[in-house]
Amino acid sequence: MKITFTKKAIDHIETNMEQSKLLKLAYDTEGCGCVVSGVSALWIVDKANDDEIKVNTNFIPLLIDQSKTVFFDEEMTIDFTESANCFMLKSPSQILNPRMSLVEMGE
């Protein structure tokens, strides 16, 4: 899996995330009713879980639940859209989430 962050996305994450934290690309199914109806999001977390893998990027490693990798494309870009004040997850063939949030998750 290849994930690239744009400069705008990197700048926005750096201003909103402590260096001691980790970044996770989550596939959130909470309240969606079905696992295939999940929504991707960026989560700021304190530590990795046992079922997560680390994906190297052009920025910092990104955690992803190993069982959720099937919902993502092999090559993706994370961008930041200033007009909507949110992130966008896209691949060469589709936009996976045009309004992806960055959320700090508690313990």
N, CA, C and O atoms as CSV, one atom per row, in Angstrom:
chain,resi,resn,atom,element,x,y,z
A,1,MET,N,N,0.848,-1.176,0.000
A,1,MET,CA,C,0.000,0.000,0.000
A,1,MET,C,C,0.894,1.240,0.000
A,1,MET,O,O,1.853,1.324,0.767
A,2,LYS,N,N,0.570,2.196,-0.865
A,2,LYS,CA,C,1.343,3.433,-0.966
A,2,LYS,C,C,0.409,4.607,-0.644
A,2,LYS,O,O,-0.613,4.806,-1.299
A,3,ILE,N,N,0.787,5.371,0.375
A,3,ILE,CA,C,-0.008,6.538,0.782
A,3,ILE,C,C,0.893,7.765,0.753
A,3,ILE,O,O,1.987,7.765,1.317
A,4,THR,N,N,0.414,8.807,0.087
A,4,THR,CA,C,1.155,10.049,-0.045
A,4,THR,C,C,0.342,11.188,0.548
A,4,THR,O,O,-0.854,11.312,0.284
A,5,PHE,N,N,0.993,12.013,1.345
A,5,PHE,CA,C,0.377,13.222,1.895
A,5,PHE,C,C,0.799,14.412,1.037
A,5,PHE,O,O,1.959,14.507,0.638
A,6,THR,N,N,-0.134,15.320,0.750
A,6,THR,CA,C,0.231,16.564,0.074
A,6,THR,C,C,0.841,17.515,1.098
A,6,THR,O,O,0.697,17.307,2.302
A,7,LYS,N,N,1.514,18.545,0.628
A,7,LYS,CA,C,2.116,19.545,1.527
A,7,LYS,C,C,1.063,20.205,2.397
A,7,LYS,O,O,1.297,20.437,3.583
A,8,LYS,N,N,-0.102,20.512,1.820
A,8,LYS,CA,C,-1.179,21.143,2.609
A,8,LYS,C,C,-1.645,20.227,3.732
A,8,LYS,O,O,-1.903,20.690,4.843
A,9,ALA,N,N,-1.755,18.938,3.455
A,9,ALA,CA,C,-2.178,17.983,4.486
A,9,ALA,C,C,-1.126,17.872,5.585
A,9,ALA,O,O,-1.457,17.858,6.771
A,10,ILE,N,N,0.136,17.793,5.188
A,10,ILE,CA,C,1.220,17.711,6.171
A,10,ILE,C,C,1.225,18.939,7.065
A,10,ILE,O,O,1.311,18.814,8.287
A,11,ASP,N,N,1.135,20.121,6.475
A,11,ASP,CA,C,1.141,21.369,7.252
A,11,ASP,C,C,-0.003,21.399,8.256
A,11,ASP,O,O,0.189,21.806,9.402
A,12,HIS,N,N,-1.190,20.972,7.839
A,12,HIS,CA,C,-2.350,21.010,8.737
A,12,HIS,C,C,-2.211,19.988,9.869
A,12,HIS,O,O,-2.569,20.277,11.010
A,13,ILE,N,N,-1.703,18.820,9.564
A,13,ILE,CA,C,-1.520,17.803,10.601
A,13,ILE,C,C,-0.453,18.244,11.597
A,13,ILE,O,O,-0.633,18.092,12.805
A,14,GLU,N,N,0.643,18.783,11.106
A,14,GLU,CA,C,1.725,19.222,11.998
A,14,GLU,C,C,1.269,20.287,12.982
A,14,GLU,O,O,1.758,20.328,14.111
A,15,THR,N,N,0.351,21.141,12.583
A,15,THR,CA,C,-0.123,22.181,13.501
A,15,THR,C,C,-1.183,21.669,14.474
A,15,THR,O,O,-1.522,22.364,15.431
A,16,ASN,N,N,-1.708,20.476,14.247
A,16,ASN,CA,C,-2.785,19.958,15.084
A,16,ASN,C,C,-2.442,18.665,15.818
A,16,ASN,O,O,-3.314,18.069,16.451
A,17,MET,N,N,-1.199,18.226,15.745
A,17,MET,CA,C,-0.841,16.941,16.346
A,17,MET,C,C,0.471,17.042,17.111
A,17,MET,O,O,1.462,17.565,16.602
A,18,GLU,N,N,0.465,16.533,18.343
A,18,GLU,CA,C,1.688,16.495,19.140
A,18,GLU,C,C,2.634,15.453,18.562
A,18,GLU,O,O,2.190,14.447,18.010
A,19,GLN,N,N,3.936,15.687,18.688
A,19,GLN,CA,C,4.924,14.768,18.114
A,19,GLN,C,C,4.891,13.383,18.753
A,19,GLN,O,O,5.266,12.403,18.109
A,20,SER,N,N,4.456,13.283,19.990
A,20,SER,CA,C,4.454,11.985,20.673
A,20,SER,C,C,3.271,11.104,20.266
A,20,SER,O,O,3.208,9.940,20.663
A,21,LYS,N,N,2.356,11.630,19.498
A,21,LYS,CA,C,1.150,10.902,19.094
A,21,LYS,C,C,1.382,10.148,17.785
A,21,LYS,O,O,2.369,10.376,17.086
A,22,LEU,N,N,0.458,9.253,17.474
A,22,LEU,CA,C,0.492,8.474,16.238
A,22,LEU,C,C,-0.718,8.833,15.394
A,22,LEU,O,O,-1.729,9.303,15.915
A,23,LEU,N,N,-0.616,8.613,14.096
A,23,LEU,CA,C,-1.704,8.915,13.178
A,23,LEU,C,C,-2.240,7.618,12.592
A,23,LEU,O,O,-1.477,6.765,12.138
A,24,LYS,N,N,-3.556,7.481,12.605
A,24,LYS,CA,C,-4.204,6.267,12.115
A,24,LYS,C,C,-5.201,6.617,11.018
A,24,LYS,O,O,-5.972,7.567,11.147
A,25,LEU,N,N,-5.179,5.849,9.946
A,25,LEU,CA,C,-6.215,5.942,8.922
A,25,LEU,C,C,-7.253,4.899,9.303
A,25,LEU,O,O,-7.049,3.702,9.101
A,26,ALA,N,N,-8.354,5.358,9.850
A,26,ALA,CA,C,-9.390,4.469,10.374
A,26,ALA,C,C,-10.485,4.257,9.345
A,26,ALA,O,O,-10.740,5.104,8.489
A,27,TYR,N,N,-11.115,3.118,9.452
A,27,TYR,CA,C,-12.331,2.831,8.686
A,27,TYR,C,C,-13.408,2.653,9.737
A,27,TYR,O,O,-13.597,1.561,10.273
A,28,ASP,N,N,-14.112,3.738,10.027
A,28,ASP,CA,C,-15.059,3.808,11.136
A,28,ASP,C,C,-16.432,3.311,10.698
A,28,ASP,O,O,-17.022,3.848,9.761
A,29,THR,N,N,-16.938,2.287,11.376
A,29,THR,CA,C,-18.251,1.728,11.061
A,29,THR,C,C,-19.272,2.045,12.149
A,29,THR,O,O,-20.414,1.592,12.067
A,30,GLU,N,N,-18.888,2.805,13.154
A,30,GLU,CA,C,-19.780,3.149,14.267
A,30,GLU,C,C,-21.020,3.866,13.756
A,30,GLU,O,O,-20.919,4.930,13.145
A,31,GLY,N,N,-22.186,3.287,14.005
A,31,GLY,CA,C,-23.447,3.898,13.604
A,31,GLY,C,C,-23.779,3.756,12.129
A,31,GLY,O,O,-24.767,4.324,11.664
A,32,CYS,N,N,-22.975,3.009,11.384
A,32,CYS,CA,C,-23.213,2.858,9.946
A,32,CYS,C,C,-24.136,1.682,9.615
A,32,CYS,O,O,-24.669,1.604,8.508
A,33,GLY,N,N,-24.324,0.780,10.562
A,33,GLY,CA,C,-25.229,-0.336,10.356
A,33,GLY,C,C,-24.603,-1.544,9.682
A,33,GLY,O,O,-25.075,-2.665,9.875
A,34,CYS,N,N,-23.566,-1.346,8.906
A,34,CYS,CA,C,-22.949,-2.454,8.168
A,34,CYS,C,C,-21.481,-2.125,7.944
A,34,CYS,O,O,-21.124,-0.969,7.721
A,35,VAL,N,N,-20.636,-3.139,8.004
A,35,VAL,CA,C,-19.202,-2.910,7.866
A,35,VAL,C,C,-18.824,-2.320,6.507
A,35,VAL,O,O,-17.836,-1.592,6.411
A,36,VAL,N,N,-19.586,-2.617,5.459
A,36,VAL,CA,C,-19.250,-2.073,4.142
A,36,VAL,C,C,-19.720,-0.625,3.974
A,36,VAL,O,O,-19.452,-0.006,2.944
A,37,SER,N,N,-20.412,-0.087,4.966
A,37,SER,CA,C,-20.885,1.296,4.911
A,37,SER,C,C,-20.041,2.217,5.780
A,37,SER,O,O,-20.512,3.274,6.198
A,38,GLY,N,N,-18.816,1.835,6.055
A,38,GLY,CA,C,-17.952,2.634,6.917
A,38,GLY,C,C,-17.453,3.902,6.250
A,38,GLY,O,O,-17.626,4.109,5.049
A,39,VAL,N,N,-16.831,4.742,7.061
A,39,VAL,CA,C,-16.307,6.029,6.615
A,39,VAL,C,C,-14.848,6.130,7.057
A,39,VAL,O,O,-14.519,5.834,8.205
A,40,SER,N,N,-13.986,6.543,6.149
A,40,SER,CA,C,-12.577,6.716,6.509
A,40,SER,C,C,-12.396,8.026,7.274
A,40,SER,O,O,-13.089,9.014,7.027
A,41,ALA,N,N,-11.444,8.005,8.212
A,41,ALA,CA,C,-11.142,9.183,9.017
A,41,ALA,C,C,-9.692,9.097,9.481
A,41,ALA,O,O,-9.113,8.012,9.540
A,42,LEU,N,N,-9.121,10.231,9.803
A,42,LEU,CA,C,-7.790,10.271,10.395
A,42,LEU,C,C,-7.958,10.433,11.897
A,42,LEU,O,O,-8.615,11.363,12.364
A,43,TRP,N,N,-7.360,9.522,12.643
A,43,TRP,CA,C,-7.421,9.567,14.099
A,43,TRP,C,C,-6.038,9.804,14.663
A,43,TRP,O,O,-5.067,9.198,14.209
A,44,ILE,N,N,-5.940,10.671,15.640
A,44,ILE,CA,C,-4.718,10.876,16.401
A,44,ILE,C,C,-4.845,9.985,17.632
A,44,ILE,O,O,-5.771,10.145,18.427
A,45,VAL,N,N,-3.911,9.044,17.787
A,45,VAL,CA,C,-3.984,8.067,18.871
A,45,VAL,C,C,-2.692,8.063,19.674
A,45,VAL,O,O,-1.656,8.550,19.222
A,46,ASP,N,N,-2.778,7.499,20.885
A,46,ASP,CA,C,-1.610,7.430,21.768
A,46,ASP,C,C,-0.710,6.242,21.476
A,46,ASP,O,O,0.510,6.328,21.620
A,47,LYS,N,N,-1.321,5.113,21.059
A,47,LYS,CA,C,-0.529,3.908,20.829
A,47,LYS,C,C,-1.203,3.039,19.778
A,47,LYS,O,O,-2.390,3.191,19.491
A,48,ALA,N,N,-0.419,2.123,19.209
A,48,ALA,CA,C,-0.936,1.195,18.207
A,48,ALA,C,C,-1.583,-0.003,18.897
A,48,ALA,O,O,-1.160,-0.406,19.981
A,49,ASN,N,N,-2.593,-0.560,18.272
A,49,ASN,CA,C,-3.218,-1.795,18.739
A,49,ASN,C,C,-2.519,-2.979,18.089
A,49,ASN,O,O,-1.795,-2.817,17.106
A,50,ASP,N,N,-2.734,-4.159,18.633
A,50,ASP,CA,C,-2.074,-5.363,18.122
A,50,ASP,C,C,-2.451,-5.703,16.689
A,50,ASP,O,O,-1.640,-6.274,15.960
A,51,ASP,N,N,-3.675,-5.360,16.269
A,51,ASP,CA,C,-4.131,-5.743,14.926
A,51,ASP,C,C,-3.867,-4.668,13.871
A,51,ASP,O,O,-4.383,-4.756,12.757
A,52,GLU,N,N,-3.080,-3.670,14.208
A,52,GLU,CA,C,-2.784,-2.591,13.263
A,52,GLU,C,C,-1.426,-2.804,12.602
A,52,GLU,O,O,-0.487,-3.318,13.210
A,53,ILE,N,N,-1.353,-2.398,11.353
A,53,ILE,CA,C,-0.077,-2.417,10.639
A,53,ILE,C,C,0.381,-0.979,10.446
A,53,ILE,O,O,-0.433,-0.055,10.458
A,54,LYS,N,N,1.681,-0.793,10.267
A,54,LYS,CA,C,2.244,0.522,9.976
A,54,LYS,C,C,2.535,0.605,8.496
A,54,LYS,O,O,3.204,-0.263,7.935
A,55,VAL,N,N,2.032,1.653,7.863
A,55,VAL,CA,C,2.299,1.890,6.452
A,55,VAL,C,C,3.204,3.115,6.357
A,55,VAL,O,O,2.853,4.189,6.847
A,56,ASN,N,N,4.351,2.957,5.738
A,56,ASN,CA,C,5.257,4.092,5.545
A,56,ASN,C,C,4.692,5.016,4.484
A,56,ASN,O,O,4.123,4.565,3.489
A,57,THR,N,N,4.852,6.312,4.704
A,57,THR,CA,C,4.368,7.335,3.782
A,57,THR,C,C,5.500,8.324,3.528
A,57,THR,O,O,6.618,8.133,4.006
A,58,ASN,N,N,5.207,9.370,2.781
A,58,ASN,CA,C,6.191,10.430,2.567
A,58,ASN,C,C,6.234,11.401,3.753
A,58,ASN,O,O,6.990,12.372,3.724
A,59,PHE,N,N,5.440,11.154,4.781
A,59,PHE,CA,C,5.351,12.025,5.959
A,59,PHE,C,C,5.714,11.229,7.210
A,59,PHE,O,O,6.890,11.160,7.567
A,60,ILE,N,N,4.760,10.645,7.866
A,60,ILE,CA,C,4.985,9.808,9.042
A,60,ILE,C,C,4.282,8.470,8.802
A,60,ILE,O,O,3.359,8.392,7.992
A,61,PRO,N,N,4.715,7.417,9.505
A,61,PRO,CA,C,4.007,6.140,9.340
A,61,PRO,C,C,2.541,6.288,9.748
A,61,PRO,O,O,2.207,7.041,10.662
A,62,LEU,N,N,1.699,5.569,9.066
A,62,LEU,CA,C,0.254,5.632,9.280
A,62,LEU,C,C,-0.220,4.255,9.738
A,62,LEU,O,O,0.091,3.245,9.108
A,63,LEU,N,N,-0.972,4.221,10.832
A,63,LEU,CA,C,-1.530,2.965,11.323
A,63,LEU,C,C,-2.824,2.660,10.582
A,63,LEU,O,O,-3.609,3.560,10.288
A,64,ILE,N,N,-3.040,1.374,10.280
A,64,ILE,CA,C,-4.283,0.927,9.650
A,64,ILE,C,C,-4.630,-0.431,10.246
A,64,ILE,O,O,-3.756,-1.288,10.382
A,65,ASP,N,N,-5.909,-0.637,10.605
A,65,ASP,CA,C,-6.350,-1.958,11.048
A,65,ASP,C,C,-6.129,-2.931,9.898
A,65,ASP,O,O,-6.603,-2.704,8.785
A,66,GLN,N,N,-5.409,-4.014,10.169
A,66,GLN,CA,C,-5.084,-4.966,9.111
A,66,GLN,C,C,-6.353,-5.521,8.452
A,66,GLN,O,O,-6.370,-5.740,7.241
A,67,SER,N,N,-7.403,-5.749,9.228
A,67,SER,CA,C,-8.645,-6.302,8.673
A,67,SER,C,C,-9.416,-5.298,7.824
A,67,SER,O,O,-10.325,-5.685,7.090
A,68,LYS,N,N,-9.068,-4.011,7.912
A,68,LYS,CA,C,-9.788,-2.974,7.164
A,68,LYS,C,C,-9.061,-2.547,5.887
A,68,LYS,O,O,-9.574,-1.711,5.143
A,69,THR,N,N,-7.883,-3.102,5.622
A,69,THR,CA,C,-7.133,-2.700,4.427
A,69,THR,C,C,-7.903,-2.997,3.141
A,69,THR,O,O,-7.674,-2.348,2.120
A,70,VAL,N,N,-8.798,-3.957,3.180
A,70,VAL,CA,C,-9.590,-4.316,2.003
A,70,VAL,C,C,-10.485,-3.160,1.530
A,70,VAL,O,O,-10.883,-3.125,0.366
A,71,PHE,N,N,-10.796,-2.227,2.416
A,71,PHE,CA,C,-11.664,-1.101,2.070
A,71,PHE,C,C,-10.907,0.081,1.460
A,71,PHE,O,O,-11.520,1.069,1.056
A,72,PHE,N,N,-9.590,-0.019,1.394
A,72,PHE,CA,C,-8.761,1.046,0.851
A,72,PHE,C,C,-8.120,0.602,-0.460
A,72,PHE,O,O,-7.994,-0.593,-0.728
A,73,ASP,N,N,-7.718,1.579,-1.273
A,73,ASP,CA,C,-7.037,1.285,-2.532
A,73,ASP,C,C,-5.541,1.108,-2.288
A,73,ASP,O,O,-5.019,1.522,-1.253
A,74,GLU,N,N,-4.868,0.498,-3.233
A,74,GLU,CA,C,-3.444,0.212,-3.102
A,74,GLU,C,C,-2.605,1.498,-3.119
A,74,GLU,O,O,-1.563,1.560,-2.467
A,75,GLU,N,N,-3.048,2.518,-3.855
A,75,GLU,CA,C,-2.343,3.798,-3.944
A,75,GLU,C,C,-3.324,4.909,-3.609
A,75,GLU,O,O,-4.356,5.053,-4.265
A,76,MET,N,N,-2.998,5.701,-2.577
A,76,MET,CA,C,-3.915,6.764,-2.138
A,76,MET,C,C,-3.138,8.040,-1.809
A,76,MET,O,O,-1.943,8.014,-1.515
A,77,THR,N,N,-3.865,9.149,-1.871
A,77,THR,CA,C,-3.325,10.455,-1.506
A,77,THR,C,C,-4.235,11.076,-0.460
A,77,THR,O,O,-5.460,11.015,-0.566
A,78,ILE,N,N,-3.614,11.679,0.558
A,78,ILE,CA,C,-4.356,12.432,1.561
A,78,ILE,C,C,-4.033,13.898,1.341
A,78,ILE,O,O,-2.878,14.313,1.432
A,79,ASP,N,N,-5.067,14.677,1.052
A,79,ASP,CA,C,-4.935,16.102,0.766
A,79,ASP,C,C,-5.757,16.877,1.788
A,79,ASP,O,O,-6.583,16.300,2.495
A,80,PHE,N,N,-5.532,18.174,1.864
A,80,PHE,CA,C,-6.335,19.038,2.732
A,80,PHE,C,C,-7.021,20.074,1.865
A,80,PHE,O,O,-6.377,20.739,1.054
A,81,THR,N,N,-8.331,20.211,2.034
A,81,THR,CA,C,-9.128,21.169,1.285
A,81,THR,C,C,-9.445,22.351,2.192
A,81,THR,O,O,-10.249,22.233,3.117
A,82,GLU,N,N,-8.817,23.481,1.926
A,82,GLU,CA,C,-8.987,24.652,2.786
A,82,GLU,C,C,-10.411,25.192,2.763
A,82,GLU,O,O,-10.922,25.612,3.802
A,83,SER,N,N,-11.055,25.192,1.617
A,83,SER,CA,C,-12.409,25.749,1.515
A,83,SER,C,C,-13.416,24.970,2.362
A,83,SER,O,O,-14.384,25.548,2.856
A,84,ALA,N,N,-13.198,23.668,2.534
A,84,ALA,CA,C,-14.101,22.845,3.347
A,84,ALA,C,C,-13.510,22.550,4.729
A,84,ALA,O,O,-14.182,21.967,5.580
A,85,ASN,N,N,-12.257,22.951,4.951
A,85,ASN,CA,C,-11.544,22.727,6.208
A,85,ASN,C,C,-11.555,21.251,6.618
A,85,ASN,O,O,-11.832,20.912,7.769
A,86,CYS,N,N,-11.245,20.385,5.650
A,86,CYS,CA,C,-11.209,18.950,5.929
A,86,CYS,C,C,-10.225,18.276,4.984
A,86,CYS,O,O,-9.729,18.886,4.037
A,87,PHE,N,N,-9.955,17.018,5.259
A,87,PHE,CA,C,-9.043,16.231,4.438
A,87,PHE,C,C,-9.824,15.501,3.359
A,87,PHE,O,O,-11.036,15.314,3.465
A,88,MET,N,N,-9.108,15.091,2.319
A,88,MET,CA,C,-9.701,14.307,1.245
A,88,MET,C,C,-8.812,13.086,1.028
A,88,MET,O,O,-7.592,13.202,0.907
A,89,LEU,N,N,-9.443,11.915,0.981
A,89,LEU,CA,C,-8.736,10.677,0.679
A,89,LEU,C,C,-9.123,10.259,-0.726
A,89,LEU,O,O,-10.294,10.023,-1.022
A,90,LYS,N,N,-8.108,10.168,-1.598
A,90,LYS,CA,C,-8.400,9.839,-2.990
A,90,LYS,C,C,-7.360,8.871,-3.523
A,90,LYS,O,O,-6.257,8.746,-2.991
A,91,SER,N,N,-7.750,8.191,-4.595
A,91,SER,CA,C,-6.847,7.295,-5.304
A,91,SER,C,C,-6.899,7.702,-6.768
A,91,SER,O,O,-7.697,8.566,-7.132
A,92,PRO,N,N,-6.066,7.102,-7.620
A,92,PRO,CA,C,-6.129,7.454,-9.043
A,92,PRO,C,C,-7.493,7.160,-9.684
A,92,PRO,O,O,-7.840,7.765,-10.698
A,93,SER,N,N,-8.260,6.244,-9.106
A,93,SER,CA,C,-9.535,5.858,-9.726
A,93,SER,C,C,-10.783,6.412,-9.042
A,93,SER,O,O,-11.869,6.350,-9.619
A,94,GLN,N,N,-10.657,6.954,-7.825
A,94,GLN,CA,C,-11.855,7.424,-7.132
A,94,GLN,C,C,-11.514,8.326,-5.951
A,94,GLN,O,O,-10.371,8.386,-5.498
A,95,ILE,N,N,-12.533,9.021,-5.468
A,95,ILE,CA,C,-12.432,9.763,-4.215
A,95,ILE,C,C,-13.091,8.895,-3.155
A,95,ILE,O,O,-14.293,8.634,-3.212
A,96,LEU,N,N,-12.298,8.449,-2.187
A,96,LEU,CA,C,-12.805,7.558,-1.146
A,96,LEU,C,C,-13.566,8.327,-0.070
A,96,LEU,O,O,-14.560,7.830,0.458
A,97,ASN,N,N,-13.112,9.524,0.257
A,97,ASN,CA,C,-13.817,10.375,1.218
A,97,ASN,C,C,-13.437,11.827,0.935
A,97,ASN,O,O,-12.295,12.222,1.171
A,98,PRO,N,N,-14.388,12.631,0.429
A,98,PRO,CA,C,-14.077,14.028,0.112
A,98,PRO,C,C,-14.038,14.939,1.341
A,98,PRO,O,O,-13.545,16.064,1.262
A,99,ARG,N,N,-14.551,14.463,2.466
A,99,ARG,CA,C,-14.615,15.280,3.689
A,99,ARG,C,C,-14.190,14.453,4.903
A,99,ARG,O,O,-14.990,14.150,5.788
A,100,MET,N,N,-12.923,14.106,4.912
A,100,MET,CA,C,-12.388,13.263,5.978
A,100,MET,C,C,-11.958,14.130,7.155
A,100,MET,O,O,-11.306,15.159,6.978
A,101,SER,N,N,-12.329,13.706,8.344
A,101,SER,CA,C,-12.013,14.470,9.547
A,101,SER,C,C,-10.691,14.015,10.166
A,101,SER,O,O,-10.186,12.930,9.875
A,102,LEU,N,N,-10.149,14.873,11.024
A,102,LEU,CA,C,-8.978,14.579,11.846
A,102,LEU,C,C,-9.456,14.678,13.277
A,102,LEU,O,O,-9.819,15.759,13.741
A,103,VAL,N,N,-9.460,13.537,13.993
A,103,VAL,CA,C,-10.045,13.489,15.324
A,103,VAL,C,C,-9.014,12.955,16.313
A,103,VAL,O,O,-8.349,11.956,16.036
A,104,GLU,N,N,-8.875,13.610,17.463
A,104,GLU,CA,C,-8.014,13.093,18.512
A,104,GLU,C,C,-8.837,12.150,19.366
A,104,GLU,O,O,-9.838,12.540,19.967
A,105,MET,N,N,-8.396,10.898,19.410
A,105,MET,CA,C,-9.114,9.867,20.146
A,105,MET,C,C,-8.543,9.769,21.558
A,105,MET,O,O,-7.327,9.803,21.749
A,106,GLY,N,N,-9.414,9.651,22.526
A,106,GLY,CA,C,-8.986,9.501,23.917
A,106,GLY,C,C,-8.695,8.054,24.233
A,106,GLY,O,O,-8.949,7.166,23.419
A,107,GLU,N,N,-8.164,7.821,25.414
A,107,GLU,CA,C,-7.842,6.452,25.854
A,107,GLU,C,C,-9.068,5.612,25.930
A,107,GLU,O,O,-8.989,4.434,26.282
